[in-house]
Amino acid sequence: MSETLMPPGIELPGDPEIAGLRALAERLAVTAGTLVREGRPANVEVAATKSTGTDPVTEMDRASEELMRRILAEERPHDAILGEEGDDTPGTSGLTWVLDPIDGTVNYLYGIAGWSVSVAVVAGPPDPALWTIVAGAVHSVPDDRTWSAGRGQGATRDGEPIRISRPASLGECLVGTGFGYDADRRASQAVVLTQVLPQVRDIRRLGSAAIDLCLLAQGSLDLVYERGLNPWDMAAGALVATEAGAALTGLRGMPATSEMLVAGAAEFVAPLAEILEAADADQG
């Protein structure tokens, strides 16, 4: 994510406030995760769909976000909220909470491990190309793991510091990615995959971008790339990854946005970005 000049009258929080925001992000993610885990029925039903008929929303998505919104309304009433399932809430503090109540809803729907609650707080406009992420947490609900980070304060998993991996070559990199829900975009992404796979160790598609970025941060993936991520998909995980030593970028000199995110050790992000550019991975 890029760091730009802040709008007039808005300043980045200092270290003590960032620590407090990080602690609150962790608490929100874990509390919402407990609600989702304990409230999951034996058979989850789709309550609605989002971008396409294969992009589901469950009642628990909504309940998870409503819980976090209620806590924030009590504890941070002047902050804005950008959530996946609810209406945007304006604020006056210059800070915005970016909420993903269940990242990996399809995994949740099918009872497959690999879904999380993602919470970040950003300064500046609620736009990945313009904001500065100051704190965030990702709680992997099925296995009760929590990653968090504060700007300038490093990244941890369950309180232990984490760092990215540095393989010897691009060919030894394990790469995480994901696919969109639109059929035409999936077809394009499948073609891109044929250009990437022969040049890396292997590909993993786990189903939660937030978890992908945290696995990158702890060295369990070496690179991550994905097109079509929403702000709430990437905000918390992006900070965890960068605070663990990762470089993040888009393609063709752009920052990481919904058009493309490429993350990992800087020496491998650049050649992977070149492969993706040659494959027009940010098109279609």
N, C-alpha and C positions, 0 to 999 in steps of 0.2 A: 504494500500500500504506500502511496506517496505521502510525503509530509510537506505541506505547503504553508505559506503564511496564513496565520489565523485571521479571521474577520476582525475588524475594529471592535475593541471592547471585550474580546474573548481571549483568555489566556489559558495555556496548558496548566493543569493542576500540578502542584508540587509533589515531591516524593511521599510525604505523609498522607496526602489525600489520595494519591494513586494507590497506596497500600490499602487504604480503606475501601476504595472502589473495587479493587481486586478481591478483597475478602467478601464484599457484598455480592460480586459476580459469582464467586464460588458457592456462596450460600443459596443464591437464587437457583443456580444450576442443579445443585444437589437436592434442594427442597422440591423443585419441580420434578426432578428425576424420581424421587421417592413417590410422589403422587402418581406419576405415570406407571411406575413399576407395580405399585400396590393396587392400582385401579385397573390394570390390564385384564380384560375378560379372557376367557378361554378362546373365544372366537371374536376377533376384532372386526367391526363393520366399518365400511367406508361411509363417512357422513357427507362428503362432497368431493369434488375434484377441482384442481386448480388449472394449470396450463393446458392439460389434455385429459382424456378419460383414464389414462394410466398414471396420473399424478394425484394420488389420493390425499384426503384430509380425514382424520378421525376425530371423534368427539374429544379424545384425550389430547390431541394437538391443541384444541381450543381451551380445554380446562387448564392445561399446563401454562399456556400464555396468560390466561386470565389470572392465575395465581401469581405469576411474576409481576403482572401489572398492578395487582392490589398491593403487593409488598412495596413496589417502587412508589406508588401513590402515597404511601404512608411515610416512607423513609427518605425519598428523593423527589418531593412534589414539584420542584422547579425544573427537573430534567425532562427532556423529550424522550419519546419512545417510538422506535421503529420495529414493529413486529411482523412476523410472517402472516399471522392469522387475523389480527385485529386492525382497527383504524390507527393511523399515525396520531400520536399525541404530541402537541407542541409543547415547548418549554422555553424558559428564559435564562437558563444557566450557561448555555453554550455546550452542554453535554447531552448526548443522545444514547440511550440504551438500545442495543440492537439484539433482538431476541429471536431465537429459533427454538420453538417449544419441543419439537422432535425433529432432529436432523437424521434422516434415514427412515422416513415413515414407511416405506415399502418393507424394509427389514422388520420394523415393528409390527406391521400388518401380518406378515407371514411367520412371526416368531423366530426370526433369524437374528442372532447377535450381530451388533453393528449399528446401533442407533444411540443418539445422544441428545442432551440439552446443551445448547450453546448460548452464551451470554457475553456480550461485549459492551463497553462504554467508549464512545468516540467523542472527540472535540472537533468542532467545525461543522460544515454542512454534512448531512447524512448521505454522503456519496463516496464510495470507495476511492474514487479518483481524487477526492479533495480532503477527506477527513484525516485525522490523526488518531489512531487507536491508542487508548491510554491504559486499558485494563480489560481482561477477559478470562473466561473459564469455559471449559468443555467437560461435561460429565458424561462418561460412557456408562449408561444405566445398567445393562445386563451384567457387567463385570465390576461395577462400582469403582471405576478409576476416574480420577479428576485431574485434568491438566489446567494450569493457570499461568498467567503472566501479567506483569506490570511494565509499562514503558520504562526502559532503563533499569529494570529490576530483575531481569532474567526470567526463565521459565522453569516450571516444576511439574512433576507428576506425583501426586499424593505427597507433596511436600519435598520431594527429592529433586535436586537440579538435573536438568536434561540438556543434551547437546545433539546436534545433527551428526550424521555419519559422513565420512569422507572416503569413498571407495577410490581405488587406484585409477579407474577409467570409467567413461560413460558406459562401456560395454558391461561393466560389473554393477551397474545401478539397477535396483529394483524400483519400479516406477508405479505410482498409484494414479488412477484416473477415474473418471465417471462419465456418464452419458446422459444426454437430455431426454425429455419425454416425447418430443415431436419426432414423428417417424422420419421426415426428411433430414432433420439434423442428425438423428442416429445413423442414418445411412452414410452421411458425410463423415461422421466421427469414426465409423468402421473403416472407411478408406484411409483416414489419417493413421489409425492404429496399425495398418499394414506397413506404414512408413516408419513408425517408431519402433515396433516390436523387434525387427531384426537387428537393431542397433543398441539394444539394452539387454540386461540380464533377463528380465521378465516383466510382466504387467500384472497388477492387482487392481480389481474393481470391487471395492468393499461396500459401497452404498451410502457412506456418510462422509461428505467432504470435510466436515469439522474434524472427524476422527482421522481422516487421511493426513491432514495437516499436523495433527498432534503426533501421529506415528512418525511422520517425517521429523518432527522436533526431537523425538527420543531415539532416532536412528533406526527405527524398524522399517521405514521406507527411505529411499535415497533421493527420490525426486517425486514431485506431484505436478500434474498439469490437468486443467479442466476448463472447458468453455461452457458458459451459460450459468455460472454460479450467481446466486442472488446475494445482496449485501449480508443478510443474516447467515448464509451458508459459510461465509469466509471470514467474517470479522474477528471472532475470538481465536479461531485456529490460526489465522494469519499472524496475529501478535505472538501467540505461543511459538510459532515457527521462527519468526524473525528474532525473538528474544533468545531462541536456542541456537542462533547463528545462521539461519537460512536467508538467502536472497529471494525476493519476490519480484516478479516482473510480468508485464504483458508481452505482446509481440510488437515488432516494428517501432520500438522506442516508446511504447505506451506503458503506463503503470498497470498493475494487476487490477482488472475490473471484470465485469461479467463477460466481456469479449474474450478474455483469456487470462488465466492465472498459471504461472510457471514458478515452482518453488523448489529450493534445495540448495546445496553448496554452490556458490557463485561460479566455480570453474566448470560445473556441469549444467547449470541453468542456461548459460549462453549457448552451448552447442545444441541442447535440446530445443531451445527457442528457434535456432536456425533450421532445425529439422521441421518444426511445426510451421514456420513461415513458408518453407519450400512446399509444404503440403497444403498450404492455405487453410490451416486449421482454425483460423478465426473468421472464416467465410462460411456462409450457408447455415 
